[in-house]
């Protein structure tokens, strides 16, 4: 199961229910997919097919929605 945290433009932000405990978010769109660490800072972990411009935009979206992403993570994993 992979709960969707946020949808923005063509991006879907989500996490997998059975994955590592370090806070992170996955992003997909028709153009690619990526994984970003959220804690202690927002940082790209891996990228497949997103351009540099798209990655900057995605990181900005994550930073603007950081509180909501962290809250969704904590609520889902009850930590």
C-alpha positions as a Markdown table, in Angstrom:
| # | Residue | x | y | z |
|---|---|---|---|---|
| 1 | Unk | 0.0 | 0.0 | 0.0 |
| 2 | Unk | 1.3 | 3.5 | -0.8 |
| 3 | Unk | -0.8 | 6.3 | 0.6 |
| 4 | Unk | -0.8 | 9.5 | -1.4 |
| 5 | Unk | 0.3 | 12.5 | 0.7 |
| 6 | Unk | -0.1 | 15.2 | -1.9 |
| 7 | Unk | -1.0 | 15.7 | -5.6 |
| 8 | Unk | 0.3 | 18.8 | -7.3 |
| 9 | Unk | 0.3 | 19.3 | -11.1 |
| 10 | Unk | 1.3 | 16.0 | -12.5 |
| 11 | Unk | 3.2 | 15.0 | -9.4 |
| 12 | Unk | 2.1 | 12.4 | -6.9 |
| 13 | Unk | 3.8 | 12.4 | -3.5 |
| 14 | Unk | 3.6 | 9.2 | -1.4 |
| 15 | Unk | 5.4 | 6.7 | 0.7 |
| 16 | Unk | 5.3 | 2.9 | 0.9 |
| 17 | Unk | 3.8 | 1.4 | 3.9 |
| 18 | Unk | 6.5 | -1.2 | 4.4 |
| 19 | Unk | 9.8 | 0.6 | 4.0 |
| 20 | Unk | 12.7 | 2.0 | 5.9 |
| 21 | Unk | 12.0 | 4.1 | 9.0 |
| 22 | Unk | 13.9 | 7.2 | 7.9 |
| 23 | Unk | 11.5 | 9.9 | 6.9 |
| 24 | Unk | 11.3 | 10.3 | 3.1 |
| 25 | Unk | 8.8 | 10.7 | 0.3 |
| 26 | Unk | 8.5 | 9.3 | -3.2 |
| 27 | Unk | 7.4 | 11.3 | -6.2 |
| 28 | Unk | 6.1 | 10.1 | -9.5 |
| 29 | Unk | 4.7 | 11.7 | -12.6 |
| 30 | Unk | 4.5 | 10.7 | -16.3 |
| 31 | Unk | 8.0 | 12.2 | -16.6 |
| 32 | Unk | 9.8 | 10.2 | -14.0 |
| 33 | Unk | 10.2 | 9.2 | -10.4 |
| 34 | Unk | 12.4 | 10.2 | -7.4 |
| 35 | Unk | 12.9 | 9.7 | -3.7 |
| 36 | Unk | 13.7 | 12.5 | -1.3 |
| 37 | Unk | 14.9 | 12.3 | 2.3 |
| 38 | Unk | 12.9 | 14.6 | 4.5 |
| 39 | Unk | 14.8 | 14.5 | 7.7 |
| 40 | Unk | 17.1 | 16.1 | 8.8 |
| 41 | Unk | 17.0 | 18.1 | 5.6 |
| 42 | Unk | 15.2 | 17.7 | 2.3 |
| 43 | Unk | 17.7 | 16.0 | 0.0 |
| 44 | Unk | 17.4 | 14.0 | -3.2 |
| 45 | Unk | 18.2 | 10.3 | -2.7 |
| 46 | Unk | 17.6 | 9.0 | -6.2 |
| 47 | Unk | 16.1 | 10.2 | -9.5 |
| 48 | Unk | 14.9 | 8.4 | -12.6 |
| 49 | Unk | 14.2 | 10.7 | -15.6 |
| 50 | Unk | 13.3 | 14.0 | -14.0 |
| 51 | Unk | 15.1 | 17.0 | -15.3 |
| 52 | Unk | 17.1 | 19.3 | -13.1 |
| 53 | Unk | 14.3 | 21.9 | -13.4 |
| 54 | Unk | 11.7 | 19.4 | -12.4 |
| 55 | Unk | 13.8 | 18.3 | -9.4 |
| 56 | Unk | 14.1 | 21.9 | -8.2 |
| 57 | Unk | 10.4 | 22.3 | -8.5 |
| 58 | Unk | 9.7 | 19.1 | -6.7 |
| 59 | Unk | 12.1 | 20.0 | -3.9 |
| 60 | Unk | 10.4 | 23.4 | -3.5 |
| 61 | Unk | 7.0 | 21.7 | -3.3 |
| 62 | Unk | 8.3 | 19.3 | -0.6 |
| 63 | Unk | 9.8 | 22.2 | 1.4 |
| 64 | Unk | 6.5 | 24.2 | 1.1 |
| 65 | Unk | 4.5 | 21.2 | 2.3 |
| 66 | Unk | 7.0 | 19.9 | 4.8 |
| 67 | Unk | 4.8 | 20.1 | 7.9 |
| 68 | Unk | 1.9 | 18.3 | 6.1 |
| 69 | Unk | 4.3 | 15.5 | 4.8 |
| 70 | Unk | 5.8 | 15.0 | 8.2 |
| 71 | Unk | 2.4 | 15.0 | 9.9 |
| 72 | Unk | 1.1 | 12.4 | 7.4 |
| 73 | Unk | 4.1 | 10.2 | 8.0 |
| 74 | Unk | 3.8 | 10.4 | 11.8 |
| 75 | Unk | 0.1 | 9.7 | 11.6 |
| 76 | Unk | 0.4 | 6.8 | 9.3 |
| 77 | Unk | 3.3 | 5.1 | 11.1 |
| 78 | Unk | 2.1 | 6.4 | 14.6 |
| 79 | Unk | 5.6 | 7.4 | 15.7 |
